Amino acid sequence: MRGLCVALLIGVWLLQGQQPPQGGQEIRFGRVTIRYDVLVSTRRFKSDAYDVEVRGKRGSPVRVESPDQYFTLTCAQLKATLGTDARGRGVLRTAEATGQVEFVYDRPQPLSKLNGTARRALYDDQKRTITLEGDVSLDGEDEFYRIRWRDNERIVVYLEEDLQRVEAKSKERDGVPIGSMVIEPKQR
């Protein structure tokens, strides 16, 4: 009888939607979506900004999608501040992503697409930068060229509206830089 009651309670709980879909949970703020497994902490400020810290699990990373800011990010752990921009849209103001970080930036122009991997990423919406640190690789392309950065310790990408600038700090082996940047024209 006791087992039947427990099974009934679990069944009711599942039917009420308390079970997160596929072992994950979701935060939506404007058009920003954060999918995660473990909520570590949240904090609300008087300015209607929010701090969140979330973690993924092995095989199920944290995923951030922000279409208005043109990017998607996956990582093992995320600390982020959510707030509104000048137009009142919900945006990701800052983020610190750690673990195996993958970053995809896709906007119409310039350097319309960037794909990067790193051990850590710092995003700052006010400065319009993403800083990738630790074993960084980055691929970029526009309508004319493909660009690849490899073996870098740190890359800062400036995501300004009128131009896009990338600064790279190479890894070193025996005091000699080993980082590279390769630019190839696209076939027309």
PLY file of the C-alpha trace (Angstrom):
ply
format ascii 1.0
element vertex 188
property float x
property float y
property float z
element edge 187
property int vertex1
property int vertex2
end_header
0.00 0.00 0.00
2.83 2.38 0.89
4.54 1.74 -2.48
1.28 2.46 -4.29
0.94 5.83 -2.51
4.52 6.79 -3.39
3.98 5.81 -7.03
0.74 7.81 -7.12
2.45 10.90 -5.67
5.30 10.65 -8.17
2.80 10.24 -11.02
0.82 13.31 -9.96
4.03 15.32 -9.60
5.14 14.35 -13.11
1.73 15.15 -14.59
1.78 18.63 -13.05
4.88 19.44 -15.07
7.29 19.60 -12.16
9.75 17.37 -14.02
12.03 19.56 -16.17
12.11 18.53 -19.84
14.93 16.07 -20.62
16.69 16.74 -17.33
17.12 20.47 -18.04
15.63 23.78 -16.99
15.28 27.09 -18.76
15.48 30.81 -18.00
13.90 33.25 -20.48
14.60 36.97 -20.30
13.28 38.87 -23.30
14.64 36.87 -26.23
17.58 35.51 -24.20
17.23 31.82 -23.36
19.51 29.96 -20.94
19.16 26.16 -20.73
20.86 24.45 -17.79
20.67 21.54 -15.35
21.63 23.03 -11.96
20.66 26.49 -10.69
23.47 27.58 -8.36
22.24 31.08 -7.43
20.10 34.04 -8.47
20.00 37.63 -7.32
17.78 40.56 -8.33
18.97 44.16 -8.23
16.83 47.28 -7.76
17.56 48.24 -11.37
15.63 45.17 -12.61
18.86 43.40 -13.47
19.43 39.81 -12.45
22.54 37.77 -11.67
22.30 34.05 -12.33
24.77 31.22 -11.93
24.00 27.88 -13.55
25.76 24.63 -14.40
25.29 21.89 -16.90
26.02 18.21 -16.46
28.32 15.92 -18.40
26.83 15.56 -21.86
24.33 18.36 -21.19
26.11 21.75 -21.21
24.63 25.14 -20.40
23.34 26.77 -23.60
22.74 30.51 -24.04
20.88 31.84 -27.07
20.57 35.58 -27.66
19.27 36.26 -31.19
19.15 40.05 -30.70
22.88 39.96 -29.84
23.58 37.47 -32.67
25.18 34.72 -30.58
24.91 31.26 -29.07
27.22 30.00 -26.33
27.63 26.59 -24.68
29.71 25.89 -21.57
29.94 23.82 -18.38
29.20 26.73 -16.02
27.81 30.24 -16.52
27.67 33.37 -14.37
25.60 36.06 -16.09
23.91 39.40 -15.57
20.62 39.91 -17.41
19.12 43.36 -17.89
17.55 45.66 -20.45
19.30 47.60 -23.18
18.62 51.18 -24.32
15.61 49.98 -26.33
14.14 48.13 -23.34
14.90 44.65 -24.72
15.99 41.91 -22.35
19.67 41.19 -23.07
22.68 39.46 -21.61
24.77 42.29 -20.12
27.76 40.27 -18.95
28.69 36.62 -18.85
31.54 34.46 -17.63
31.47 31.00 -19.18
33.85 28.26 -18.05
34.51 24.67 -19.01
34.58 23.65 -22.65
33.22 26.90 -24.15
31.88 27.09 -27.69
30.86 30.49 -29.07
29.00 31.18 -32.33
28.46 34.77 -33.47
26.38 35.22 -36.60
25.29 38.62 -37.86
24.77 40.06 -41.33
27.98 42.17 -41.66
31.02 42.51 -41.16
32.72 39.15 -40.55
29.28 37.69 -40.62
30.18 34.47 -38.82
32.58 33.59 -35.99
32.98 30.17 -34.35
35.28 29.87 -31.35
36.31 27.41 -28.67
38.12 28.13 -25.41
38.31 27.14 -21.76
36.81 30.45 -20.61
34.84 33.27 -22.21
33.97 36.74 -20.90
31.19 38.66 -22.64
30.57 42.38 -22.03
27.62 43.94 -23.85
28.52 47.52 -22.86
32.06 47.21 -24.29
30.73 44.93 -27.08
33.52 42.38 -26.55
33.93 38.66 -26.15
37.24 37.53 -24.64
38.17 33.89 -25.19
40.93 32.48 -22.96
42.81 29.20 -22.70
43.58 27.06 -25.76
41.62 29.34 -28.10
40.64 28.57 -31.68
38.51 30.94 -33.74
37.15 30.75 -37.28
35.67 33.75 -39.07
34.27 34.44 -42.48
32.68 37.17 -44.50
31.59 37.30 -48.12
35.21 37.37 -49.40
37.52 35.61 -46.90
37.86 32.78 -44.39
40.08 33.48 -41.39
41.43 30.95 -38.87
43.23 31.67 -35.60
44.95 28.68 -33.94
47.17 28.03 -30.90
46.29 31.23 -29.09
46.14 31.80 -25.34
43.72 34.72 -25.57
41.58 36.35 -28.26
39.49 39.50 -27.82
36.78 40.09 -30.43
35.29 43.60 -30.65
31.69 43.20 -31.77
31.01 46.83 -32.72
28.29 47.64 -35.21
30.45 49.26 -37.93
33.59 47.15 -37.73
34.97 44.03 -36.18
38.45 43.86 -34.68
40.24 40.80 -33.30
43.30 40.85 -31.01
45.14 37.59 -30.41
47.82 36.62 -27.88
49.72 33.58 -29.05
50.66 30.54 -27.03
54.41 30.18 -26.57
56.70 27.18 -26.68
60.21 27.72 -25.31
59.63 31.49 -25.45
58.65 31.39 -29.14
55.10 32.33 -30.22
53.30 29.43 -31.94
49.91 31.05 -32.64
48.78 31.53 -36.20
46.27 33.43 -38.29
45.48 32.19 -41.79
43.46 34.26 -44.28
42.13 32.52 -47.39
40.06 34.06 -50.17
36.76 32.36 -50.92
36.30 30.85 -54.34
33.96 32.96 -56.47
0 1
1 2
2 3
3 4
4 5
5 6
6 7
7 8
8 9
9 10
10 11
11 12
12 13
13 14
14 15
15 16
16 17
17 18
18 19
19 20
20 21
21 22
22 23
23 24
24 25
25 26
26 27
27 28
28 29
29 30
30 31
31 32
32 33
33 34
34 35
35 36
36 37
37 38
38 39
39 40
40 41
41 42
42 43
43 44
44 45
45 46
46 47
47 48
48 49
49 50
50 51
51 52
52 53
53 54
54 55
55 56
56 57
57 58
58 59
59 60
60 61
61 62
62 63
63 64
64 65
65 66
66 67
67 68
68 69
69 70
70 71
71 72
72 73
73 74
74 75
75 76
76 77
77 78
78 79
79 80
80 81
81 82
82 83
83 84
84 85
85 86
86 87
87 88
88 89
89 90
90 91
91 92
92 93
93 94
94 95
95 96
96 97
97 98
98 99
99 100
100 101
101 102
102 103
103 104
104 105
105 106
106 107
107 108
108 109
109 110
110 111
111 112
112 113
113 114
114 115
115 116
116 117
117 118
118 119
119 120
120 121
121 122
122 123
123 124
124 125
125 126
126 127
127 128
128 129
129 130
130 131
131 132
132 133
133 134
134 135
135 136
136 137
137 138
138 139
139 140
140 141
141 142
142 143
143 144
144 145
145 146
146 147
147 148
148 149
149 150
150 151
151 152
152 153
153 154
154 155
155 156
156 157
157 158
158 159
159 160
160 161
161 162
162 163
163 164
164 165
165 166
166 167
167 168
168 169
169 170
170 171
171 172
172 173
173 174
174 175
175 176
176 177
177 178
178 179
179 180
180 181
181 182
182 183
183 184
184 185
185 186
186 187
